[in-house]
Amino acid sequence: MIRLLFSLSVFVVSLFLMGKAATANEQPNLVFVIADDCTFRDIGCYGGQAHTPRIDALAEEGMRFTRCFQSVAMCSPTRHSIYCGQYPVKSGAYPNHTFVPDGTASVVQFLQPLGYQVAQSGKKHIAPRSVFDWEQLPGNSNPDFEAVEEFVKGCSETEQPFCLFLCSNEPHTPWNKGDASRYDPATLELPPYILDTPETREGMSRYLAEITYFDSQVGQAIDLLDEYQVADNTLLIVVSEQGNSMPFAKWTCYDSGLQSACIVRWPGHVQAGSTNNAMIEYIDFLPTWIEVAGGDLNSDVAAKLDGKSLLPALAGKQTHKELVFGEMTTRGINNGSDHYGIRSVRSDRYKYIWNFTPEVAFQNACTSSKEFVSWVREAEAGNSQAKELVDRYKHRPEIELYDLAKDPLEMHNLADDPKHQETKRSLRQELDQWMQRCGDNGQATEMDALNHMKRGQPKRTKKRASA
């Protein structure tokens, strides 16, 4: 009976929120702050070592999602999926340095007709300009907060609702911002999938310092909302993006790569200090913004979106999706394998990973980093743990299966365990069906990646530093 009453109360609150959001003169502002290559579990309020006082305080004022996922642990496809609300292969933006076709509907085309002023500052990594035709504020790699202040001030004076994307480049390498002296390399705790070498510890120290630097950027955004008295009518979302560029995070389909921190503050709508264990995806943000702004999710254009509005979850519902999906392609990325496609599906408990070409060595910018090179040095010197981790990263079986309840860091592959064959079969069926819905032809799609990259176009752009 208690569970029934709770479900009914969530349903009623959800209807109230949807009705309230649809009222034009009460349209909330939308602010989205995103980091770059930050492993979610390194943030303070997620149990990490990084000093993140502003993010931690925000979690006390809003809702902290414990199971938020993106579809690709790479920068460019992640941003396209956020702004366009589609899975990467379906939109065509699945490799890195990518683009969506002209005519694709993005957040701009959805929110501008509803009266929103849409703007972005900081890292972009998206194309073409015709799709992302927002007001481009100054700020190339990081938000320009002087320009952001002018934007917020202007919207507060005209009382026009705004949608603002603040896109940091931290803690992306080269890890040269923030105060690394705060993090003594000798005393840092390393997860079991990270080899303990001096190079690893020194890199981890500088990486954590950049998370703290990102935290200060979150604080600047919050302070501006407070200063211009728009915080009470602003839906603020802060996410960490994919995992860091240490091994087994970015460029992989492990949770350390695909899972993200996600904290939402919306005064009067989201319960302060709450935690939500629902599985959600980045593609759910756009449908949420459309619904909050009073848009029609049943329109022909919105029907193409793959995401699902988060309003019930923001009202406290602890379930959202039964499965979340991931993919990775190395083709065309910096120092990437010529072709190494990966697809994954994750249920509440299990993760299934399909490596298309296990006979190919897996490599990317990580494998040429000084941290990973130190692992190889230790492996060649006879360190058995180093050899195991290097081999596990570069040479993988076709199928991987993990029990996330018992093995949250995905260290023990159960794919060959007879006790888990039915789980493996069921998840593979779900993965195959998802790939079919997305138009994903597996290895053929992997080999076609260059045709979906700006680097693969006749007029090539200058090679970017990010990978």
Secondary structure as UniProt FT lines:
FT   HELIX           2..21
FT   HELIX           24..26
FT   STRAND          29..34
FT   HELIX           40..42
FT   HELIX           44..46
FT   HELIX           53..61
FT   STRAND          63..69
FT   HELIX           75..84
FT   HELIX           88..91
FT   TURN            102..103
FT   HELIX           107..111
FT   HELIX           112..114
FT   STRAND          117..122
FT   TURN            129..131
FT   STRAND          135..136
FT   HELIX           145..158
FT   STRAND          162..167
FT   TURN            170..171
FT   TURN            173..174
FT   HELIX           180..182
FT   HELIX           185..187
FT   TURN            192..193
FT   HELIX           198..227
FT   TURN            228..229
FT   HELIX           231..233
FT   STRAND          234..239
FT   TURN            247..248
FT   TURN            250..251
FT   HELIX           255..258
FT   STRAND          259..265
FT   TURN            267..269
FT   TURN            272..273
FT   STRAND          274..281
FT   HELIX           282..284
FT   HELIX           285..292
FT   TURN            293..294
FT   TURN            297..298
FT   TURN            300..301
FT   HELIX           302..304
FT   HELIX           311..314
FT   TURN            315..316
FT   STRAND          324..329
FT   TURN            331..332
FT   TURN            334..335
FT   STRAND          341..346
FT   STRAND          350..355
FT   TURN            358..359
FT   HELIX           365..368
FT   HELIX           370..380
FT   TURN            381..382
FT   HELIX           384..394
FT   STRAND          399..403
FT   TURN            404..406
FT   TURN            408..409
FT   TURN            415..416
FT   HELIX           418..420
FT   HELIX           421..438
FT   HELIX           443..447
FT   HELIX           449..452
FT   HELIX           454..456
//
